[in-house]
Amino acid sequence: MADDNGEPSDSLVPFILDAAHRYAIKVRLYGAHAAFYKYKTSTGLSLPLFYIYDSYLTPPESWANLFTQSGSHSLRNTPYDAVFIALLVEEGHKHDILSAGYDGMYTYFASNGFSFGSSHQNWKVIKAFCDSNNLMFIPSVGPGYIDTSIRPWNNHNTRNRVNGKYYETALQAALMVRPEIVSITSFNEWHEGTQIEKAVPKKTLTRLYLDYLPHQPNLYLELTRRWAEDFSKEKEQWLM
């Protein structure tokens, strides 16, 4: 789904469904594939996990119809049940997320300080709120942020990578609150400067692409692997 800076993809969905129907393909069939990610809940269920972007644009009472046991169209304990994670932007959203019946919240934005949710200094109090209300808190980290090539007015949200230090600071802040999951906001989006894939110097007539010099092209993949290993080890200690 595109934002205001791209072409919306909604008009393509009917064509996808029509093509699937012609060949008797169910688009949701891949959900039963062994490789489809499932999260094991505290009750022992293995359920799909969905991050719902811009969830705050829909009133919490509407979400509650789906996500609470007594909701008019409740998904709970049905074949469509899952772990539903809402986007926390403003501080007040956490109460809406709770009343909506979500299973947890994530912060998404890779720019520290951009929103209440994306500010590292607020993660401790958010985690405490989630713990006291049986919600999952998923802090989101990123290697940096710069989107001025598509949003020239947004320079104040640029966050320099500082040769990997920004990424590691975010990861350290996330691990400090002992989360169950840490998400990396990347999508390898070069137009927003959040890529962690290999990068070598490249220049076109209209753009100079970011690289990781003087470090190796795989700097952020290596950092990700190292911190993922540390995260796994720390989680084992938390459970002891």
Phi, psi and omega in degrees: 000128184271158174264197184294348182262009182216178180278128178293147185257001183305322184294343181277337186301315179302324179294321177297315181293320178298317179295319179296320181296322181299328183253017178056038178259131174267122187297329181275002186299331183296344179298339179270356181292144183297335182274351180290127187295132175232141179254131180274116184279172180294341178267004176092002179278147174252108187236151173299153179240125182240129169269127182251107183285146180053035182298334183290348179286343177255132183302143181301328180293332176290317176297324182299332176299333181263321194258353177257153182301325183265007182297151183295334177230046187300135175269351185293136180060031173240171177299346182258009178293152182196180172262115185253123184245123183267160177271123176263116177250295179267157183302319182294343181297333185296326177288323176295319180297320179296311182290337180285344179090014177296163178268346181178188182216150176229166189252341173063297193295137183271001183258104181301125180095351181295321179221171176301314183293325184274358180276119184306324184294343182264355187294328180296315181288328177293317179297321179297318177298315181296316180300320183284348181238018177057043177245153176271135174250123181241096176291143181250134182239161177209163183278350184157182179202131172201111184239021186292346177290336178244340177228079185303336182278356189257028183299332183291345177261005176294136177232116182292142182289334180050047176055038177098347184291325179299316179299313182292325176297318178295318179295319178296317179298323179293314182292335181298333182264007176053060180280161175284324182223144169241129178257146178254117179273102185221293189056012187052042184276101181291331182285349175242006175064030181250011184290144174239002179288173180301141182222130174237158181303133177209138180221134175244184180294334185245351187209142171252115183279146178290143172228181186249016178302143010274011180274171181289158181301334183262022184310310188283334173291321178293317178298319180297316180297315182297316181288328176296320177294317178297320180298316179297318180294317180294323179298323177297320179291323179298327183276349182281000000 
